[in-house]
Amino acid sequence: MTDMQTVSLGIGALTIEDVVAVARHGAEVAIDPAALEEIATTRTRIEELAADPTPVYGVSTGFGALATRHIPEELRAQLQVSLVRSHAAGSGPEVEEEVIRALMLLRLSTLCTGRTGVRPVVAETYAAALNAGITPVVREYGSLGCSGDLAPLAHCALALLGEGEVRVRGGEVVPAADALSQAGIEPLVLREKEGLALINGTDGMLGMLCLAIADLREAAKVSDIATAMTVEGLTGTLTVFDDDLQQLRPHPGQADAAYNIRTVAAGSPILAAAREEFKATRVQDAYSVRCTPQVAGGLRDTLAHVTNVANRELASAIDNPVVTKDGRVSSNGNFHGAPVAYALDFLAIVVADLASISERRSDRFLDPARNRGLNAFLADDPGVDSGHMIAQYTQAGIVSELKRNATPASADSIPSSAMQEDHVSMGWAAGRKLRRSVDGLQRVLAVEILTAARALDMREGEPAAGTAAAIGALRALVDAPATDRFLAPEMEHSVQLVKGGDYVAAVEAVVGELR
């Protein structure tokens, strides 16, 4: 459960909202005493097996392709430390703080199921680090999405040992030992099974999926607001968004998108004034306008599917080996990231398409042959001014990258670990490219709103109440149309209004909650 300050971790599943609260908004965590009790109970089984002369994978053996070696008791602490150190082998740019916080929270959630065999102190130390705002420095490359997000999780585990580098609440990079000391956290000393339990899970890719779902739920509404503004700015028609037409093709997402578009643009004096001319001369709008509910609806329906995947994964206890409820320590394949990887790739496809149709709508405003009486490029004085000519270039560049990102990572596999891990999911890579795609979509939609707002300000007549609310949010930061100005900051203002939820909040305050 989530309140404004604390997310409780128990034996059961977290929600997507819990993940966002901790990862993005800095909520603290608290471990349910029942979870600590279950962790302690399970640990007794690990202690029993550690004393057994029969080798048990992950407890008294090596790992992966080295699992055939039985490790004597006096070397097992070194075994766990060596595992973490060697697997902390990431490279490349630093991964965003919110992704690492999500990863850490989800690993802690699995520890709290009691199925991993760690001691309670391991979970408590993880929670303390999260609450202290300690975020290990994790690099872009190092996970193949199988046997868990190994390198990212290992970098996090290493920090709990007082090794490696961290940031504290987004500050400068400091040694992990210093950060732990400053927070009053005792570095972990690992025992049997614990190093393995800290690095074996789909936590990174799942965290990125949860964050993407939250962002895209908002982006779907932003897309509908942008579409309503474009329909109005191009003096099109709302009749194609009528509910009875949507019911002829009963995809739920399509109906929701159409509802939002017609609600935001409802009662538009601009559209009312242009209605008769439209009927007489135009008949119908272009696909990029008329078919938006089908595309934005497809995004919503895909979101519904991947949310089911995310919720199942949030309810999972992923480790290898895992301690079952009847006390067996069993190897398994639950760490394979395929289900999550597919979901991440599905989203990359629909994100690319939603951005593509937004760019096509924006482009219509710039062409005097298609913009229905507006200046070329929405320029104040075409020829002297260029208006939004290059803003569309920016959209096109982003959309081109998003189309490349739509190529599925999960269709690839490169064998590793001496062919023991001979089929991997590439789920981490799917998550990394999806994050870039979500950011790209937000930017493309922001430019469409900026462009549509300029067009509406250049039209005679008043816009609809809903579209006027979006324009009002923008005009608090960006001046009304005039001769050319430095455009990049105005675009960035619009991007922040998209990312911060300001456009949606402004519109919903006037027209009610959007779907």
Buried (B, 14 or more C-beta within 10 A) or exposed (E): EBEEEBBBBBBBBBBBBBBBBBBBEBBBBEBBEEBBEBBBEBBEBBBEBBEEEEBBBBBBBBBEEEBEEEBEEEEBBEBBBBBBBEBBEBEEEBBBBBBBBBBBBBBBBBBBBBBBBBBBBBBBBBBBBBBBBBBBBBBBBBBBBBBBBBBBBBBBBBBBBBBBBBBBEEEEEBBBBEBBEEBEBEBBEBBBBBBBBBBBBBBBBBBBBBBBBBBBBBBBBBBBBBBBBBBBBBBBBBBBBEEEBBEEEEBEBBBBBBBBBBBBBBEBBBBEBBBEEBEEEBEEBBEBBBBBBBBBBBBBBBBEEBBEBBBEBBEBBBBBBBBBEEEEBEEEEBBBBBBBBBBBBBBBBBBBBBBBBBBBBBBBBBEEEEBBEBBBBBBBEBEEBBBBBEBBEBBBEBBBBBBEBBEBBBEBBEEBBEEEBEEBBBBBBBBBBBBBBBBBBBBBBBBBBBBBBBBBBBBEBBBBBBBBBBBBBBEEBBEEBEEBEEBEEBBBBBBEBBBEEBBBEBBBEBBEEBB
